[in-house]
Amino acid sequence: MKDIMIMNVKKIAFGAAVVFFAGLASAQTLQDGINSIDSDKFAQAKTNFTDMVTKAPTAENYFYLGNTYLKQGEPDYAKAIESFNKGLAADNKSYLNKIGLATVKLGKGDKSAVAEIQKIVTDSREKDAEVLFRAAEALTLFEKNSAPDLAIQFLTKAIEKAEKKGVPAHYYYTLGDAYRLKRVPGDAMSAYDKALPLAKNKASVYTRMATLWMAAQQWQQAKQSIDKAIGVDATYAPAYKALASYDIRYQENAKATQDLINYTKYADEDPYTQLEIAKLYFTNEDYANSKTVLDKIFDKIEDPIKFKLRAYQSYADGNYAEAKQNMDTFVSQAEKTRIQPADQGLQGLIAAGLAKTETDAAKKTALTTEAQQKIAIAKAAKDETMKWDIELANIAGGGASQAEAEKGPTTPEIEALKKKVAANKEDSDSLFKLATAYQDVKNWNGAVLTWQKMSALLPDWAPAYYSQGYSYQQAGNNDAAKLAYEKFISTVKPADAEANKQTLAYAYFAVAYMNKDSDLAKAKDYVAKSLQLDPTYQDAVKLNAEINK
């Protein structure tokens, strides 16, 4: 369950504010709040801005407090609205608080807020760089409801206006954020490069560079940038979140757990930050720690997202009834715009899990139909939060897990190779040897997981998918085996077909054999393809005769 979308590492806290020179002490306090947000210390930032509001209840101070609630991992829209409305009560012309309220609409999925933000900027006559900056920041804050072109336009003007006094670093790195949303990585990196010499804490910029490299699948450069971030500031929490994402990518569970411990140490105890940590533990398949963290903060969080995370935890434990109860609570409490295709996909998987043990024939049929319909919604949306077909196959036949692999047979060679792979995640030779060694001792769970790591490292190397299929098949999980063999067939390049003739023949035969009772047309088609590749393959000859009587 490596690709859970809601578990994806959230944006590094983007943006900061121009200092208003309302007295040196106030300016310093504002900068402290900005630094806290950038370091994922949201509780500290809220305390900071609340103190500022108490001392000076200005429209600007209310805006900064409200904006903190939008920047945390899961926005608290109610608290943000409350603060922005107080800001407008203090100054009914406050462009910043108007932008704040429009940002809430945008976060909730109302894209008319883009035009609203544009009008606010027009009404301001574009005189204030801070208004331009905050408008741009709002347009980059929510990836699915962003307007990067308009953000770039506003940021370019903000940078021009700020040039006399010196452009703040966050103008440039927010420009980088806009370009990455537009999927122009070269311009994004150029903007980050401009931010670097201006930034007081260069770890902030290096971490953004790292997450940009990750988005581009350039893992070596990502790791170098993370190392630079930690090198200049070993207490910068978001760098450890990025490192956890990197280690999760390579299924380095133990290392990722240590990264999250460090992130927890350097971020703060804000419940919503802890919620992000619970999500990350889940993504790392560290379900025990994920549950511990969520249990600690569950009653402190009003956001119904907590029920969704608990549903994922229950699903991972195979407790489908509890997962359904939590998912139903999330759907009933969350705004409809927050229900994602992935949520319906999860509901489908839960229904499939419930169907497996349902004894009433009518209920079983209804659950199976629900599973198919809801997973189809996620797949139609091209949602990759989870590997839907693999998850279904694992529900049907029991999936490979690290815990099961650890319980399985081992040898001194396997233990030595595990250490080599842990030391160098890109050592494909050691991965190959480890997977083969697992197969030799019939530790099929270990073999499946290791071949999956090989596929993650070399996604175009077809033999890894064939070996996954073989290992799944030996483990008795034919549904997962079919999917892996199909992936092997589709990954073999035409130029390599001759060299892979025998394995292709077997893969086609295996899929045909596994489909003979459920999809006869496909079985006939695939066995014919197997015989076309190898007319002397006796198992295929027999199967062909059997299904074409």
Residue, then its C-alpha position, 0 to 999 in steps of 0.5 A: m500500500k505504498d501509494i496511498m494518496i492521502m498519505n502522500v507527503k504534503k506540501i512543504a509549508f509554502g510561502a511567508a510574509v513581507v514584514f510590516f514595519a510597525g515597530l521593530a518588536s512587532a516585525q520581529t514577532l511577525q518574522d518569528g511566526i513566519n519562520s515557525i510556519d515554514s518549520d512545521k511548528f504550527a502550534q508555535a505559530k498560532t501562539n505567536f500570532t494570537d499574542m500579536v492579535t492580543k497586543a494589536p488586533t489589526a486586520e493584518n495580524y488577524f490575517y496571519l493567524g487565519n492563514t496559519y490554519l490554512k497552511q497546516g497539513e489539513p486546513d482548519y477552514a472554520k478557524a481560518i474564516e473566524s480569524f479573517n472575519k475578525g480582520l474584516a471587522a477591524d478593517n472592512k477594506s482589508y484586501l488580505n482578509k478578503i484574499g483569505l476568505a477567497t482562499v478558503k473557498l478555493g480550498k473547498g473546491d470552489k474554483s470561482a474563487v480564482a476570479e474573486i482573488q483576481k478581482i481583489v488584486t484589481d481592486s487593490r490597484e496592484k500597489d501592495a507587493e504583499v497583496l500580490f504575494r498573498a494572492a499568488e500564494a493562495l493560487t498555489l496552496f491547493e494543488k487540485n484547485s490551483a491557478p499557477d499561470l495567474a500566480i506567476q503573473f502576480l509574483t512577477k509583479a510582486i518581485e518588481k515592486a520589491e526590488k528597491k528594498g530587496v526581494p524576499a526569498h519566499y517570493y522566489y520560492t513561491l514562484g518556484d512552487a507555481y512553476r512546479l504546479k505548472r509542471v515546468p521543473g526547469d523554471a521552478m529550479s531556477a526560481y529556487d536557485k534565486a531564493l537560495p542566496l537570499a534565504k536566511n535558512k537555506a535548509s528551507v530552499y534545499t528541501r523544496m529543491a529535494t521535493l522537486w527532484m522527487a516529483a521528477q523521479q530524480w532520486q539521487q539529486a533529491k537525496q543530495s538536496i536533502d543532505k544539504a538541507i540537514g547539513v545547514d540546519a539539522t533541526y529543520a523538520p520538513a527536511y526529515k519529512a522529505l527524507a521519510s518520503y525518500d526512504i518510504r519510496y525505497q521501502e526502507n521502513a526502519k530508516a523512514t521510522q527514524d526520519l519520522i521520529n526526527y521530524t516529530k522531534y523538530a516539528d511541534e505538538d500541534p494536533y494537525t502536525q501529528l495527524e500528518i505524522a500518523k499518515l506518514y507512519f501509515t505510508n511506511e506500513d508502520y501501522a502500530n505507530s500510526k495508530t498510536v499517534l492518531d489515538k493520542i490526538f483523535d479527540k483533539i482534532e475536529d476535522p473528519i479526516k481523522f475517520k478516514l485515516r482510522a478507516y485505512q488503519s482498520y483496512a490494513d489490519g483486515n478489520y473491514a467492519e470497523a473500516k466501513q464504520n469509520m469511512d461511513t462517518f467520514v463521508s457523512q461528516a466531510e463536505k462533499t467536495r472532499i470526497q475523492p475517487a480514492d475514498q470511493g475506491l477504498q470503500g470498494l476494497i472494504a466491500a470486497g473484504l466484507a464480501k469474502t466472509e459474508t454468508d448471505a448470498a444476496k448480501k455477498t452479491a450486493l457487496t461484490t457489485e459495490a466493490q466493482q462499481k466503486i473501484a471502477i470510479a477510482k480507476a476511471a479517475k486514473d487515481e493511483t492512491m492504491k494499486w486497486d487490482i493488486e489490493l483486490a487480489n490480496i484480499a482474495g488470496g492474502g498478500a505479501s507482507q514484510a512481517e510474513a517475509e521476516k517469519g519465513p525461511t532465511t539463510p546467512e546469504i539472505e541476511a548479508l544481502k539484506k544489509k547490502v541492499a539497506a546500505n545502497k538502495e540502488d544496488s540492483d545486483s544485490l536486489f536481484k541476488l536477494a530475490t533469487a535467494y528468497q526464491d531458493v529457500k521458498n520464502w515467497n513473501g520475501a521474493v515478491l517484496t524484493w522483486q517489487k523493489m526491483s520494479a520500483l528501481l527499474p520500472d522498464w525491466a520486464p523480468a522483475y514482473y515475471s518473477q513477481g508473477y512466479s513468486y505470487q503463484q508459488a505463494g498461492n495468490n493467483d489473482a496477484a500472479k495474473l496481474a504481474y504476468e500481464k505487466f511482464i507481457s506489456t513491459v517486454k519491448p518488441a526488440d526483446a521479444e525473441a530473447n524472452k520467447q520462452t518466458l513470454a510463452y509461459a506467462y501467456f499460458a499461466v494467465a490463460y490457465m488462471n482464467k480458464d474458469s472465469d474468462l474463457a475467451k481470454a483463456k483461449d486468446y492467451v493460450a493461442k498466443s503461448l502456442q504461437l511463441d512455442p508450438t511444442y509447449q506441452d502444457a499449453v497444447k493440453l490446455n488448448a485442447e481442453i478449452n477448445k473441445 
